[in-house]
């Protein structure tokens, strides 16, 4: 296992070193070639991507879905090429190559002084979006899945810190308390990737006409702190990374708020309502830019092993308020 971990680390380290030295056009062309090679192999990730795209675009033919998946793979690998090269970008380049629609929603949210919760799907370039936000509005905190080996994760944390992003690993003890404190006390932006949580704690939502689950964290933080939720959808357009900030999620009338919100009547219903609003915003943006959505995993409940899903629900205590 140590050999495998070392190999992964040195491969990424070499990528950071080599890709940063290549001329820009050559670097991105090479990543297109890698994307095309993997797309032609039509492995499990590509097949699942096409199945997911079929949910988004039900009227598209199999041939059209196949071609769209190729573009999606290219966009995904463009993100990785960006990731390797962005440490060398100036602040001016980060701003010049970014376009934001409805940035006034973010300015208005931060003016309230409770920070802003930015929810986003696996889409576009979230690092570029965070760097732009940190440069122009407020410091950004995000949660990231911990990579193995640990020093590879540390390398990503260091890279994102260079862009102005503070990263906590997924599953860190008391991380929700930390995020709540940063929203209240520091007026920070908290960015949460929120389009997939198939555990017993995920909130069931309608998404493109079928059921899936999405994380409860954003709604829970919003009720606890008073910070507004701003859904984001992201895409590439020409040389630019782009983002649309959707209208703030509405807190249902009478929903419990404050540190004790989760123990009050109506909490679970409020979290469910607010998470569905996030899902609806994601659906709008993904439908407009389907090839920028990089979902290569099973997402809809109908695609899952139902026996394993049921067992997970029982083990996770789904149906109790704590499980929400």
N, C-alpha and C positions, 0 to 999 in steps of 0.2 A: 504493500500500500504506500510506503514511504517513497518508493521509486516512482510510482504513478503520480503521487502528489508533487514530487520534485519535477517530474517531466512537465506537468501542467503549469507549474510556476515558471519554469524556464521558457516554455513555449510562449506564455503571455509576455514575459519580460522581453524576449526577443522581438515579439510583435511590437511592443511599445517602442523599442529602440529602432528597429528597421523601418517600420511604417512611417515614423516621424521624419526619417531622413529622405524618403522618396519624394520626388516631385508630386504635386497634388494630383494631377490628372492620372499619373501612373498608379498612385496608391489606390485611388477609387476604382480605376479600371481593373486592378488586380482583385479587389474585393468583389466586383461584379462577377469576375470569372469564378471565384470561389463559390459565390451564391448560385451561379448557373450550374456548376458541377454538382452541388448538393441537390439542387432542384431536379436535375436530370436523373439522379439516383432514385428519386421518389421514395425516400425512406419514410419511416413512421411519422416523423414530425411534419414533413411536407404533406403527407396524406391527411393528417389531422387538420393542418392549416386549411387545406382545400375543403374539408368537411365543414369547418367553421365558417369559411367564406360562403359556402352554400347556404348556411343559415341566414347570413347577412343579405345575400343576393339570391333569393329563391327562384327568380326568373332567369338566371344566367344558365347557359348551357354548360355541360361538362368541359367542352373545349375552352369556353370563356373562363371558367373557373381555373382551369389549368394554366392559362396564360396569366391570369391575375395573380396566381400563387407565385409565378416567376418574378413578377414585379415586387410582390411582397417580400420575397427572399432578398432581392436586391436592396430594398429599402432597409431591411433588417441588418444586412451586412454594411450598408452605408452607415448605420448607427455605430457599428463597431469600428469602422475606419475613423469616424469622427472621434470616438472615444480615445483611440490611440493618439490622435493628432491634436486634440483640444488643449492639452497642457501647454502647447506652444502658441496658442492663439492669444492675441492681444485683447484687451477689453473692447477696443474699437471693433475688432473682427467679430467677437461674440455678439455685439449689438447689431452690427451691420448685416449679419447673416441670420437675423431672427426677426420674425414678424409676429405680432400679437394682435388678435382681434378681441375687442372688449376689455382692454386693460383697465378701463375706469372701474370695473367691478372690483379689481384687486386694490386699487387706490382707495376706494370707498370702504372696503373691508378693513384695511389697515388703519384708516382714520378713526375707526371705532376703538382701537387700542387693545383688542383682545387677540390679535394675531389673525391668521387666516389658514384654514385647512384646505389644502389643494388636493383633490382626488383626481387620479388619472388612470387610464388603462395602459396595457402594454402596447404602446403606440408611439410612433415618431421618435424624437430624441429627447428623453426626459432630462439627461444631464445638461444639454444646451439650454433647455427651458429653465432649469434650476439656476444655472449660472447667470442667465439673463435676469431672472428675478432677484438674485442676490446682489447683482450689480446696480439694479435700478430701483428696488423697493425695500427689501428687508432680508436679513439673514434667513437661510433655509435649513430646515432639519428634515431628514428623510429616514425611512426604515428600509433596510436592504437585507435580502436573504444572504446568510453567511456562506461564503464560498470555501471550498477546500482545495488546497491546503490553506491553513489560517493565514500564512504570510501573503497568499494571493489576495485574500479578502483585505488584509492590511494595506496592500498595494492599491486596491480600488478605493479604500477609505482615504488614503493619502492623495490619490488623484482627485477624488471628488472634493476633498478639503481645499485643494488648489483652485477649485472653481467657486469656492464660497459655500460649500454644502457640508453640513454636519451629519454624519451617518451613524445610526445605531443599528446593531444587528437584530434581525427578526428573532423574537423570543427572549430578548434581554429582560432580566428581572426588573419589574416596576417601570418598564419603559413608558407605559401610558401615563404614570404620574409625572415622569420627566417631561413628556410632551405637553401635558396640561400646564406644567409650570412655565415652560418656555413660551407657550401661547400667551398666558396671562401676564407674565412678568417681563418678557422680552419683546413682545409684539412680533414674534417670528412667524414665518410661514412654515407650516408642517405639510410635507408632501407625502401622500400615501397612495401607492399603487393599489387599486381597489376593484379590479374587474374579475377576481377569482379567489374564492375561499370555499372549497368543497369539504371542509371539516364540519363537524357537528355544530360549530359556533358560527358558521356562515349564515347570512340572512337570505332566505329564499326570495327571489325576485323574478318577474317576467322580463325576458330579454329576447328580443326578436321573436316574440310569440311562444317561447318555451321557457321552462323553469331552469334556473341555475341559482347559485349562491354567491353572494359577494360579502366582503368583510363588514363587520359592524363597527370597526374602530372609529371611522370618521364621524358617524352619527353620535356615538358614545362620547367622543371628545367634544363635539359641538354642544351637546346638552349639558355636559359638565362645566364647560368653560365660557360658553356664550360666543365662541369664535364661529364665524360663518363658514359654511362649506361652499367652496367654489369648484365645481367639476371642470376639468380641462380635457380637451382632446387635441391630439398632436399629429402633425403630418409634415412631409417635405413638399416643397414647391420650388422648382428650379434650384438655385444655389442655397435657398433659405430653409431653415427649420421654422415651422409655424406652430402656433397654438391658438386655440379659441378658448376663452374663459366664458363659461356658460353662466347664466343668472344664478345667484345664490340659492342654495336649497332652502326651502321654507320650513320653519319649525312649526309643527302642527299646533293649533290653538289648544291651550291647556296642557301641553306637554311638560313633564317635570324637568326642572333645570337645577344646576348646582351640583356640588360634590356628591350629594346623596341621591341624585336623580335615578340611578339604576335600581334603587330600593323603593321607588315610589310607584303607585299605580299609573299605568299608561306609558311606562318607559318602553316596554317591548314593542308596543304598537307604534310609538313615535320613531324608534330606531328603524323599524320595518318600513314605515312611510318614507323616511328620509333616505334610506338606502335605495328604495325604488326610484326616487327622484334622481339619484346619482346614476342608476342604471339607465334611466330614460335619456339623460344627457349624453352618456357614453354611446347609446344606440344611435342617437342623432349624428354624432361626430363620426362614428365608425361607418355608418351608412354613406356618409359624404366622402370618406377617405378610407375605403376598405383595405386597400393594399398597404396602408401604413399601420395596420393592426397586426401585431406579431404574435398572435395566439396560436402556438403550435402544440398545445396540450388539450386534453379533453376539458370541456367547459360545461356543457349542458348536462343536467342530471340524467337525461335519457341515454347518454353515451356511457354512463358509468355502470360498473358491476353493482346491481341493486342489492345483492346480499351483503357485499362489503360495505356499501353505503349505509344500509340499515344497521349493521353491526357497529359502524363508526358512530352513528347517531346515539345508539344505546350507551356506548362507552363514554361518549362526550356529554351525555346528559341533555340531549336536545329536547326542547319542550319546556325546560325550566328557565326561569328568568336569568339565572346565572349563566346558562348556556348561550344566551343571546349576547 
